[in-house]
Amino acid sequence: MKFDFNKTLTLENDRALLRCLEQNDFEKLLPFSVNEPQLWYFSLTPASGAINLKSYIHKAL
């Protein structure tokens, strides 16, 4: 099976949506970053708090 890395793929069902991170996801992720910092505990790049989240997205993209 050949994989085309130039295509943007999305996996979705009635419970979840999995897609590539985008710059405009900051606003969507900010409430989780600020209110649930434990979600980022095992991340190699911390993303808890607005400043860390901006850095995380910048590095990821």
C-alpha positions in Angstrom: 0.0 0.0 0.0 1.4 3.4 -1.0 0.7 6.4 1.2 0.4 9.9 -0.4 1.9 12.3 2.1 0.6 15.3 0.0 -3.0 14.5 0.9 -4.6 15.7 4.0 -6.4 12.8 5.6 -9.2 13.0 8.2 -10.4 10.0 10.3 -13.9 10.6 11.7 -16.8 8.7 13.3 -19.7 9.7 15.5 -17.4 10.1 18.5 -14.1 11.4 17.3 -12.4 13.5 14.7 -8.7 12.9 14.0 -6.9 15.3 11.7 -3.7 17.3 11.4 -3.1 20.1 13.8 -3.7 23.6 12.3 -2.7 27.1 13.5 -6.3 28.1 14.2 -6.6 25.2 16.7 -5.2 27.4 19.3 -8.5 28.8 20.3 -10.1 25.4 20.4 -7.3 23.9 22.6 -6.8 26.9 24.9 -9.6 26.0 27.4 -8.0 22.5 27.8 -4.6 23.9 28.1 -5.6 26.4 30.8 -8.2 24.4 32.8 -6.8 20.8 32.4 -3.0 21.1 32.5 -2.7 17.4 33.6 -3.6 16.4 30.0 -0.2 17.6 28.9 1.8 15.9 31.7 3.3 13.2 29.4 3.9 15.5 26.5 7.6 16.1 25.6 6.7 19.7 24.9 4.6 21.2 27.7 1.4 22.8 26.4 -0.3 23.9 29.7 -1.1 27.6 29.6 -1.5 30.0 26.7 2.2 30.7 26.2 3.2 27.0 26.3 0.3 26.1 23.9 1.5 28.7 21.4 5.0 27.3 21.5 3.7 23.7 21.2 1.6 24.5 18.1 4.5 26.5 16.6 6.9 23.6 17.1 4.4 21.0 15.9 3.7 22.8 12.6 
